[in-house]
């Protein structure tokens, strides 16, 4: 029996034949040091702040670039107001009757980025954060040269305001798509406050570990 072009015919005993792909495309890979890649991408984007270790929010693994708000941080230390990461509790801070008593946001989230092998994975991770501020994804350079990326990714990235940084095999990064500043952003709702508290907790942990929360990613450029 003739096989479909690009397919291999396999005999399946008395049940006849079936076709399977005859060519397996190797997966697109990223340079091994993903943490360093994220820091270099943040510097390329001009994001000034501390690149925190990867964390998972909304089921997505991302890197957050952030810094402390000195005045708000000092106020919370004076009042003994530690970070609150319980999402249900934080959601009450936006209630009118509690808004005046809620602790001030003490973290400045500069941007959120994801390092991914495929653009769909990168967008899924970053779009929830692009509604509140800067977001970007780091992709293998070989991915940005595909028809799929050009035809399907670029329009979506521009619509959601997600920047794209391409990384080659030597871990050199270049800005492929800039973020769009004309998109409509959501305000400081319950989700934004919760993200801010999670980031605030990570900034304090970094400070306790000896990192400078005011460190600028520009040093990686």
LUMMARLO-318737 format. One record per residue (C-alpha): residue number from 1; residue in one letter; x, y, z. Coordinates in nm, 4 decimals. Each point is the difference from the previous one (the first is absolute). Example, Ala and Ser with C-alpha at 12.3 -4.5 7.8 and 13.67 -1.06 7.14 Angstrom:
2
(node 1, 'A', (1.2300, -0.4500, 0.7800))
(node 2, 'S', (0.1370, 0.3440, -0.0660))
% end
This chain:
221
(node 1, 'X', (0.0000, 0.0000, 0.0000))
(node 2, 'X', (0.1315, 0.3465, -0.0850))
(node 3, 'X', (0.0754, 0.2251, 0.2940))
(node 4, 'X', (-0.0916, 0.3671, 0.0262))
(node 5, 'X', (0.3013, 0.2239, -0.0755))
(node 6, 'X', (0.1910, 0.0629, 0.3205))
(node 7, 'X', (-0.1584, -0.3075, 0.1614))
(node 8, 'X', (0.1295, -0.3519, 0.0620))
(node 9, 'X', (-0.2339, -0.2972, -0.0496))
(node 10, 'X', (0.0054, -0.2554, 0.2809))
(node 11, 'X', (-0.1577, -0.3446, -0.0346))
(node 12, 'X', (-0.2286, -0.0815, 0.2907))
(node 13, 'X', (-0.0540, -0.3751, -0.0460))
(node 14, 'X', (-0.3450, -0.0977, -0.1234))
(node 15, 'X', (-0.1384, 0.3425, 0.0776))
(node 16, 'X', (0.1612, 0.1639, -0.2995))
(node 17, 'X', (0.2343, 0.2965, -0.0042))
(node 18, 'X', (0.0289, 0.3452, 0.1508))
(node 19, 'X', (0.2176, 0.3025, -0.0699))
(node 20, 'X', (0.2188, 0.1842, 0.2496))
(node 21, 'X', (0.2291, 0.2998, -0.0522))
(node 22, 'X', (0.3331, -0.1091, -0.1445))
(node 23, 'X', (0.1856, 0.3107, 0.1230))
(node 24, 'X', (0.0365, 0.0967, 0.3645))
(node 25, 'X', (0.0815, 0.3681, 0.0547))
(node 26, 'X', (0.2437, 0.0503, 0.2895))
(node 27, 'X', (-0.1279, 0.2266, 0.2790))
(node 28, 'X', (0.1148, 0.3603, 0.0102))
(node 29, 'X', (0.2406, 0.0434, 0.2887))
(node 30, 'X', (0.1119, 0.2960, 0.2104))
(node 31, 'X', (0.3464, 0.0654, 0.1432))
(node 32, 'X', (0.0484, -0.1888, 0.3275))
(node 33, 'X', (0.0365, 0.2939, 0.2408))
(node 34, 'X', (-0.3583, 0.1227, -0.0063))
(node 35, 'X', (0.0394, 0.2229, 0.3075))
(node 36, 'X', (0.2857, 0.1906, -0.1622))
(node 37, 'X', (-0.2023, 0.0197, -0.3195))
(node 38, 'X', (-0.2863, 0.1636, 0.1880))
(node 39, 'X', (0.2353, 0.2547, 0.1571))
(node 40, 'X', (0.1539, 0.0864, -0.3377))
(node 41, 'X', (-0.3446, 0.0342, -0.1543))
(node 42, 'X', (-0.1104, 0.2371, 0.2772))
(node 43, 'X', (0.3064, 0.2146, -0.0638))
(node 44, 'X', (-0.0706, 0.0007, -0.3739))
(node 45, 'X', (-0.3537, 0.1164, 0.0732))
(node 46, 'X', (0.1323, 0.2807, 0.2175))
(node 47, 'X', (-0.1726, -0.1321, 0.3118))
(node 48, 'X', (0.1810, 0.1301, 0.3066))
(node 49, 'X', (-0.0455, -0.2066, 0.3103))
(node 50, 'X', (0.0848, -0.3318, 0.1601))
(node 51, 'X', (-0.0693, -0.3105, -0.2074))
(node 52, 'X', (-0.1617, -0.2300, 0.2541))
(node 53, 'X', (0.0389, -0.3781, -0.0105))
(node 54, 'X', (-0.2732, -0.1664, -0.2055))
(node 55, 'X', (-0.3353, -0.0319, 0.1684))
(node 56, 'X', (-0.3359, -0.1436, -0.0921))
(node 57, 'X', (-0.3100, 0.2188, -0.0104))
(node 58, 'X', (-0.3292, -0.0917, -0.1644))
(node 59, 'X', (0.1596, -0.3347, -0.0800))
(node 60, 'X', (0.2680, 0.1654, -0.2120))
(node 61, 'X', (0.3744, 0.0056, 0.0614))
(node 62, 'X', (0.1292, 0.3532, -0.0455))
(node 63, 'X', (0.2832, 0.2338, 0.0910))
(node 64, 'X', (-0.0922, 0.3277, 0.1676))
(node 65, 'X', (0.2178, 0.3089, -0.0146))
(node 66, 'X', (-0.0810, 0.2205, 0.2981))
(node 67, 'X', (0.1331, 0.2336, 0.2665))
(node 68, 'X', (-0.1110, 0.1205, 0.3397))
(node 69, 'X', (-0.1915, 0.3215, 0.0513))
(node 70, 'X', (0.2163, 0.1484, 0.2762))
(node 71, 'X', (-0.2645, 0.2172, 0.1689))
(node 72, 'X', (-0.2701, -0.2667, -0.0014))
(node 73, 'X', (0.2473, -0.2684, 0.1104))
(node 74, 'X', (0.1189, 0.2152, 0.2906))
(node 75, 'X', (-0.3597, 0.0694, 0.1038))
(node 76, 'X', (-0.0876, -0.3670, 0.0009))
(node 77, 'X', (0.3081, -0.0859, 0.2042))
(node 78, 'X', (-0.0933, 0.2671, 0.2541))
(node 79, 'X', (-0.3561, -0.1317, 0.0247))
(node 80, 'X', (0.0996, -0.3649, -0.0028))
(node 81, 'X', (-0.1915, -0.0670, -0.3217))
(node 82, 'X', (0.1637, -0.3012, -0.1607))
(node 83, 'X', (-0.0851, -0.1229, -0.3510))
(node 84, 'X', (-0.3384, -0.1708, -0.0264))
(node 85, 'X', (-0.0192, -0.2661, -0.2689))
(node 86, 'X', (-0.3389, -0.1468, 0.0862))
(node 87, 'X', (-0.1989, 0.0928, -0.3087))
(node 88, 'X', (-0.3379, -0.0026, 0.1723))
(node 89, 'X', (0.1193, 0.2375, 0.2700))
(node 90, 'X', (0.1661, 0.2358, -0.2471))
(node 91, 'X', (-0.3195, 0.0149, -0.2069))
(node 92, 'X', (-0.1754, 0.1679, 0.2928))
(node 93, 'X', (0.2403, 0.2940, -0.0168))
(node 94, 'X', (-0.1833, 0.1364, -0.3034))
(node 95, 'X', (-0.3311, 0.0117, 0.1862))
(node 96, 'X', (-0.1048, 0.3628, 0.0612))
(node 97, 'X', (-0.0306, -0.0550, 0.3746))
(node 98, 'X', (0.3550, -0.1431, 0.0240))
(node 99, 'X', (0.1852, 0.1938, -0.2676))
(node 100, 'X', (0.1168, 0.2700, 0.2423))
(node 101, 'X', (0.1440, -0.2515, 0.2472))
(node 102, 'X', (0.1800, -0.2224, -0.2524))
(node 103, 'X', (0.3810, 0.0148, 0.0078))
(node 104, 'X', (0.1602, 0.1972, -0.2826))
(node 105, 'X', (0.1469, -0.1891, -0.2977))
(node 106, 'X', (0.3705, -0.0301, 0.0786))
(node 107, 'X', (0.1251, -0.1563, -0.3228))
(node 108, 'X', (0.0471, 0.1625, -0.3370))
(node 109, 'X', (-0.0509, -0.2674, -0.2653))
(node 110, 'X', (0.2050, 0.1159, -0.2971))
(node 111, 'X', (-0.0898, -0.2892, -0.2276))
(node 112, 'X', (-0.0764, -0.3695, -0.0289))
(node 113, 'X', (0.1626, -0.2300, -0.2514))
(node 114, 'X', (-0.0108, -0.3653, -0.0946))
(node 115, 'X', (0.2677, -0.2108, -0.1645))
(node 116, 'X', (-0.1604, -0.2510, -0.2351))
(node 117, 'X', (0.0839, -0.2236, -0.2936))
(node 118, 'X', (-0.3254, 0.0833, -0.1820))
(node 119, 'X', (-0.1809, 0.3297, -0.0390))
(node 120, 'X', (-0.3355, -0.1438, 0.1020))
(node 121, 'X', (0.1426, -0.1065, 0.3347))
(node 122, 'X', (0.1632, 0.3407, 0.0420))
(node 123, 'X', (-0.3216, 0.1883, -0.0713))
(node 124, 'X', (-0.2044, -0.2226, 0.2314))
(node 125, 'X', (0.2424, 0.0831, 0.2804))
(node 126, 'X', (0.0291, 0.3756, -0.0565))
(node 127, 'X', (-0.3369, 0.1268, -0.1255))
(node 128, 'X', (-0.1636, -0.0104, 0.3479))
(node 129, 'X', (0.2715, 0.2392, 0.1192))
(node 130, 'X', (-0.0019, 0.2228, -0.3091))
(node 131, 'X', (-0.3382, 0.1326, 0.1125))
(node 132, 'X', (0.1741, 0.1702, 0.2923))
(node 133, 'X', (0.3364, 0.1088, -0.1386))
(node 134, 'X', (0.3050, -0.1021, -0.1976))
(node 135, 'X', (0.0271, -0.3626, -0.1142))
(node 136, 'X', (0.2359, -0.1848, -0.2309))
(node 137, 'X', (0.0954, -0.3476, -0.1154))
(node 138, 'X', (0.3413, -0.1382, -0.0901))
(node 139, 'X', (-0.0022, -0.2406, -0.2944))
(node 140, 'X', (0.2680, -0.1937, -0.1890))
(node 141, 'X', (0.1136, 0.2002, -0.3005))
(node 142, 'X', (-0.0779, -0.2957, -0.2258))
(node 143, 'X', (-0.3638, 0.0225, 0.1111))
(node 144, 'X', (-0.0250, 0.3654, -0.1053))
(node 145, 'X', (0.1045, -0.0966, -0.3547))
(node 146, 'X', (-0.2897, -0.2396, -0.0594))
(node 147, 'X', (-0.3102, 0.0702, -0.2077))
(node 148, 'X', (-0.2139, -0.0931, 0.2998))
(node 149, 'X', (0.1601, 0.2751, 0.2077))
(node 150, 'X', (-0.0285, 0.2631, -0.2730))
(node 151, 'X', (-0.3545, -0.0902, -0.1014))
(node 152, 'X', (-0.1543, -0.0720, 0.3399))
(node 153, 'X', (0.2119, 0.1366, 0.2821))
(node 154, 'X', (0.0935, 0.3536, -0.1018))
(node 155, 'X', (-0.3551, 0.1306, -0.0243))
(node 156, 'X', (-0.0944, -0.1523, 0.3344))
(node 157, 'X', (0.3108, 0.1302, 0.1746))
(node 158, 'X', (-0.0727, 0.3520, -0.1244))
(node 159, 'X', (-0.3673, -0.0246, 0.0933))
(node 160, 'X', (0.0802, -0.0959, 0.3594))
(node 161, 'X', (0.3029, 0.2269, 0.0246))
(node 162, 'X', (0.2425, -0.2832, 0.0694))
(node 163, 'X', (0.3610, 0.0625, -0.1007))
(node 164, 'X', (0.2075, -0.2781, -0.1573))
(node 165, 'X', (0.3690, -0.0591, 0.0634))
(node 166, 'X', (0.1837, -0.2520, -0.2188))
(node 167, 'X', (0.2884, -0.2110, 0.1359))
(node 168, 'X', (0.2488, -0.1702, -0.2300))
(node 169, 'X', (0.1962, -0.3192, 0.0661))
(node 170, 'X', (0.2750, 0.1995, 0.1721))
(node 171, 'X', (-0.2511, 0.1618, 0.2403))
(node 172, 'X', (0.0288, 0.3399, -0.1663))
(node 173, 'X', (-0.3311, 0.1844, 0.0202))
(node 174, 'X', (-0.1539, 0.2580, -0.2317))
(node 175, 'X', (-0.3277, 0.1881, 0.0135))
(node 176, 'X', (-0.2302, -0.1313, -0.2723))
(node 177, 'X', (-0.3313, 0.1685, 0.0902))
(node 178, 'X', (-0.0435, 0.3035, 0.2226))
(node 179, 'X', (-0.2921, 0.0248, 0.2404))
(node 180, 'X', (-0.2851, 0.2299, -0.0977))
(node 181, 'X', (-0.0727, 0.2842, 0.2393))
(node 182, 'X', (-0.3425, 0.0872, -0.1424))
(node 183, 'X', (-0.1839, -0.2991, 0.1483))
(node 184, 'X', (-0.2549, 0.0448, 0.2761))
(node 185, 'X', (0.1246, -0.1154, 0.3415))
(node 186, 'X', (-0.2094, -0.1128, 0.2921))
(node 187, 'X', (0.0185, 0.1906, 0.3253))
(node 188, 'X', (0.1097, -0.1103, 0.3444))
(node 189, 'X', (-0.2575, -0.2715, 0.0456))
(node 190, 'X', (0.0126, -0.3005, 0.2324))
(node 191, 'X', (0.2161, -0.1995, -0.2418))
(node 192, 'X', (0.2549, 0.2804, -0.0295))
(node 193, 'X', (0.0186, 0.0355, 0.3793))
(node 194, 'X', (0.0550, -0.3731, 0.0454))
(node 195, 'X', (0.2778, -0.0103, -0.2608))
(node 196, 'X', (0.1588, 0.2991, 0.1704))
(node 197, 'X', (-0.0030, -0.1778, 0.3371))
(node 198, 'X', (0.1533, -0.3177, -0.1445))
(node 199, 'X', (0.2749, 0.2054, -0.1628))
(node 200, 'X', (0.0505, 0.2017, 0.3197))
(node 201, 'X', (0.0563, -0.3231, 0.1936))
(node 202, 'X', (0.2584, -0.1122, -0.2571))
(node 203, 'X', (0.1785, 0.3356, 0.0125))
(node 204, 'X', (0.0327, -0.0215, 0.3775))
(node 205, 'X', (0.1315, -0.3559, -0.0311))
(node 206, 'X', (0.2558, 0.1188, -0.2542))
(node 207, 'X', (0.1019, 0.2832, 0.2326))
(node 208, 'X', (0.0447, -0.2450, 0.2875))
(node 209, 'X', (0.2120, -0.2180, -0.2283))
(node 210, 'X', (0.2325, 0.2887, -0.0703))
(node 211, 'X', (-0.1341, 0.1230, -0.3336))
(node 212, 'X', (-0.0612, 0.3699, -0.0549))
(node 213, 'X', (-0.3714, 0.0571, -0.0740))
(node 214, 'X', (0.1020, 0.3205, -0.1732))
(node 215, 'X', (0.2445, -0.1859, -0.2276))
(node 216, 'X', (-0.0323, 0.0981, -0.3633))
(node 217, 'X', (-0.0102, -0.2553, -0.2763))
(node 218, 'X', (0.1950, 0.2393, -0.2208))
(node 219, 'X', (0.3181, -0.1542, 0.1389))
(node 220, 'X', (-0.0747, -0.3119, -0.2065))
(node 221, 'X', (0.0012, 0.1932, -0.3250))
% end
